[in-house]
Amino acid sequence: MTIIQSLALPVAFDNKDVIAQAKTGSGKTVAFSIPLVHKLNVKEFKIQSLVLAPTRELANQIALEIRKLSRHIHNVKVLTLCGGVPFKPQVVSLFHGAHIVVGTPGRILKHLEENNINVEHVTTLVLDEADKMLDMGFYEDIMKIVEALPRNRQSLLFSATYEHGIEKLSSAILKEAVMVKDEEEQVVKIEQIFYETKEEAKTALIPALISQHKAQSVLIFCNTKIKCDELAQELFDLGLDVQTLHANMEQKDRDETMIVFSNKSYPILIATDVASRGLHIDDIDLVINYDLAQDDKIHTHRIGRTARAGKGGVAISLYENFENEKVEDLKEVFLDITIKPTQTIIEDENFKIDSVYRTIFINGGKKQKLRKGDILGALTAAIGLDKNDIGKIDSLEFCSYVAVKKEVLQKALKGLESNRIKGKFFRVFEK
């Protein structure tokens, strides 16, 4: 167990309200998901737990984690309710019922107001990344949802920070809560380097920074979606494989982007702050703040992408002369920031950033009863790939993705095209 899990689980199992504070990547999702599964009465086909999260991506990942933890229980239904996706299919899903609902406050409140969702049997409420939800202005929505819930329930609040806003929220929804805090997370070492430069010189520095740090997985943050797309094109012109992630993309495209980046099929992801919280991407070698974050809390969550599960990492920030005051403010919060001149960046011309894996799309998923084990079996038993040539497998509702080492990509594609999986042919192609 991680530290926050060892602190929070005994209290949660005691059916007490919990305020848990721990940094990103510390195992918070498992810490609140296990108690939900533990309390679940699968024979009662009613909504028993409600989990609120600030973003669609985080809600989807929480739902996935709960499904993994409950797979030993037959017929558990976990439903996600988020904005940015069609409303009516969610109404249909709610009509058919669920045991656990995970979603964003705005969309859940809309379903409540239209009487699509029955929450009178909820025994546990979870607020994940509560500080982020307050930053996004969800306080009133959360309180309206809380008013609709039974008073006799357990509430679990998880947050990276515990400031005045969180204190107000917790006092309004929790009863005699026990606070647990993972203070040891602060010892995770992130090397922070700041470089002063000009806007027009930033892009040219990125290949040199990547090669200097021998990074194979890089996350670059910009403040706007327009800048993300512009930078992606500029880096592509420099010969780098990049993908972008921002709020202007369709949900299915955002999901696909996260999958191919997290399974190491693309080495560079350029994102707005939609990716700075709650996304479970491990082993990121380098975070680059192309634009400085708006405040120190956002900066914390950005650089935390390279220090998940207790690992250290490197975070680089580029800034212009007029941003000196903002840099000084950050230095007061982060005492280990080092400021270096750009002349100290030494490019290794022999280094090339590349991905070990490539991703194959399969047009069949859970709705077609296509499981991860079926795909693994087809690639190893039928096609003859070594299990070490196969990376992450993601199975969604209507499609699946599998990462294979690039050396065996063509063999895998031809094999999947010419062999049945569970007696069916599926359309496949490289992403």
Residue, then its C-alpha position, 0 to 999 in steps of 0.5 A: m500500500t501507498i502511505i495515503q492508502s494505509l492511512a485512509l483505508p482503516v478509517a474508511f472501513d470504519n464507516k467514518d467520514v474522511i478528509a484525505q490530503a495527498k499529492t497526485g500519483s499517491g494512490k488516492t483512487v484506490a484508497f477511496s475505491i476499495p471501500l466503495v467495492h467493499k460496501l457494495n451490495v450487488k443484489e441491490f440494483k440501486i445507486q449506492s455510491l456517487v463519486l464526483a471528479p472535476t474532469r471527464e478524463l479523471a472520471n473515466q479513469i476512476a470508473l476504470e479503476i473501480r471496474k478493475l477492483s470489482r471484477h471479482i463480483h458478478n454484474v457490477k455496473v459502474l456508470t460515468l456521467c460527464g459533460g461533453v458527451p451526448f446527454k440522451p444515451q446517459v438517460v437511457s443508461l440511468f433508466h437501466g440502473a447502476h450500482i456506482v455513478v462517477g461523474t462531473p458535478g455539472r452533468i450529474l446536477k443536470h440529471l438530478e434537475e431532470n429527475n433522471i437519477n435516483v440518489e436516495h439509496v446512496t450510502t457513500l459520497v466521494l469528492d476527488e480532487a476537491d480543490k480542483m473542483l473549487d478552482m473550477g467553480f463547482y461549489e454551488d453545484i456540489m452543494k445542490i447535489v449534496e442536498a439531494l443525498p441521504r443525510n445518513r451517508q459516509s463522505l470521503l473527500f480527497s484533495a492535494t491541498y487543504e486551504h480555506g475553500i476546502e475547509k468550508l466545503s468539508s465542514a458543509i458536507l462531512k460529519e466528525a471527519v477524520m483527517v489523514k495526510d500523507e506528509e512524506e509525499q513532499v520528499v519526492k525529488i523533482e529537479q526544477i530548472f527555469y530558463e529565461t528566453k524570448e517567445e520566438a526562441k522557445t520552440a527551438l529549445i525543445p529538441a535540445l532540452i529533450s536530447q540533453h535529458k535523454a527523455q523518451s516520454v515528454l509532456i509539454f504544457c501550454n496555456t491555450k489550445i491555439k498555442c498547443d496546435e501551433l507548437a505541435q505543427e512547429l515540432f512536427d516540422l522539426g521532425l518530432d512525433v507529437q500529439t495534442l490534448h485540449a478541451n476543443m477535441e471530441q471526447k473520443d479523440r481525447d481518450e484515444t490520445m491519452i491511450v496512445f501516449s500512455n502506452k508509449s506509442y507517441p513520445i511527446l504530448i502537448a496539452t493544456d491544463v486539462a491534463s495537469r490533474g488526475l491523469h494516470i500517466d506513469d514514467i514521464d521523463l520530462v515535463i516542459n512548461y512552454d508557458l508558465a502556469q497561471d498560479d503555483k497550484i497549477h504549477t504543482h500539478r503540472i510538474g507532478r506528472t513526472a513524479r508519480a508513485g514516488k518517483g522523481g523527475v525533471a521539470i523545465s519552465l520557459y519564461e520571458n523577461f516580463e514574467n520575472e515577478k511570477v518566477e519570483d513568486l514561484k521561487e517563494v513556494f518552490l525553494d529548489i528552483t534553479i535558474k540557468p541561462t539557455q547557453t547551458i543547454i547542450e544538445d546531443e545530436n546523436f540522441k533521437i526521441d522515439s517510441v518503442y511501441r506502436t498502437i493498433f486499433i481494433n474495431g471491437g470492444k466490450k460490447q462485442k464481448l472482446r476482452k483483453g485476454d482474447i486480444l493477447g491470446a490472438l497475438t501470442a497463440a495464433i500469430g506467434l508474438d512473444k508476450n514481451d513484444i506486447g505492451k498495454i491493452d485498452s478495451l473500450e465499449f466499441c473498440s480496443y487498442v493494443a501496443v506492440k513493439k514497432e519491430v513486430l507491428q507489420k506481423a501483428l497487423k497482418g496476423l490480426e487481419s487474417n485471423r479471427i478473434k473469438g470466431k470473428f474478423f475485426r478491422v484493424f489498423e495502426k494509429 
